[in-house]
Amino acid sequence: MGYNTTVIVMNDALGQIENDPEFGKKLAAAIRANGLRNKPVDVDAGYHGNAATVIETHHADFTAVVGVGGNTGIVLETFSTGRGPDREDLLKRLAGLKK
C-alpha cells in the first residue's frame, strides 16, 4: 500500500542532477510539499531551476492517468481500481462513457 508520486525529470538536467548531492532531499521535500494537492512543484539541481517536477501523488489503491508534455503534466483521471482497469475500461473512462 502507501502512496505513488508522478515526477517528470528533464533529461537535459541529468548532469546537474547527478552532481547535486542534495537532489534527493530536495525531491523528497517537493513530494511532501505537493502532498495530495496535485499542483506541480519544481525541484532544482545546480543551475537548473526545474530539473524535475512533482506532478501528483495518489494512494496506491487508486489509478492516476497523467498527460505529460511541455515539461509539465496534468492529471486527466484518478479513480479507485482495486487491481486496476483494463485498457478498454480505461479508454471508456477517459472518453466519459463510464463512471
C-alpha positions in Angstrom: 0.0 0.0 0.0 1.1 3.6 0.5 1.3 6.4 -2.0 2.6 6.8 -5.5 4.0 10.0 -7.0 4.4 11.1 -10.6 7.7 13.0 -11.3 8.9 14.4 -14.6 12.7 14.5 -15.0 14.2 16.9 -17.5 16.7 14.9 -19.4 18.8 17.9 -20.2 19.3 18.4 -16.4 20.7 14.9 -15.8 24.3 16.2 -15.4 23.2 18.7 -12.8 21.0 16.1 -11.0 23.8 13.5 -10.7 26.2 16.2 -9.4 23.8 17.7 -6.9 24.3 15.9 -3.5 21.1 17.5 -2.1 18.8 16.5 -5.0 17.3 13.5 -3.2 16.5 15.7 -0.2 15.0 18.4 -2.5 12.9 15.8 -4.3 11.6 14.4 -1.0 10.7 17.9 0.2 8.9 18.7 -3.1 6.9 15.5 -2.8 5.9 16.4 0.7 5.0 20.0 -0.4 2.8 18.6 -3.2 1.0 16.3 -0.8 -2.3 15.4 -2.3 -2.9 18.9 -3.8 -1.6 17.8 -7.2 -0.2 21.2 -8.2 3.2 20.9 -9.9 6.3 21.6 -7.7 9.6 22.2 -9.3 12.9 20.7 -8.0 16.2 22.5 -8.8 19.6 20.9 -9.3 22.7 23.0 -9.9 21.8 25.8 -12.3 18.6 24.1 -13.4 15.6 25.6 -11.7 13.3 22.9 -12.8 15.4 19.8 -13.1 12.4 17.8 -12.1 8.7 18.5 -11.4 6.5 16.7 -9.0 3.1 16.4 -10.7 0.8 14.4 -8.4 0.5 12.0 -5.5 -2.2 9.4 -5.0 -2.9 6.4 -2.8 -1.8 3.1 -4.2 -5.4 1.9 -4.3 -6.1 4.4 -7.0 -5.0 4.8 -10.6 -3.9 8.2 -11.9 -3.8 8.9 -15.6 -1.4 11.7 -16.3 -0.7 13.6 -19.6 2.9 14.8 -19.9 4.2 17.4 -22.3 5.8 20.8 -22.3 7.9 20.0 -19.3 4.8 19.5 -17.1 1.9 17.2 -16.6 -1.8 17.2 -15.9 -3.9 14.7 -14.1 -6.6 13.5 -16.6 -8.3 11.0 -14.4 -8.0 9.4 -10.9 -10.2 6.5 -9.8 -10.3 3.7 -7.3 -9.3 0.5 -9.0 -8.6 -2.4 -6.7 -6.4 -4.2 -9.2 -6.5 -1.6 -11.9 -8.6 -1.1 -15.1 -8.1 -2.9 -18.3 -7.4 -0.9 -21.5 -11.0 -0.9 -22.7 -12.3 0.3 -19.3 -9.6 3.0 -19.1 -10.4 4.3 -22.6 -14.1 4.4 -21.7 -13.4 6.3 -18.5 -11.3 8.9 -20.4 -14.0 9.3 -23.1 -16.6 9.9 -20.4 -18.5 6.8 -21.4 -18.2 5.1 -18.0 -18.1 6.4 -14.4 
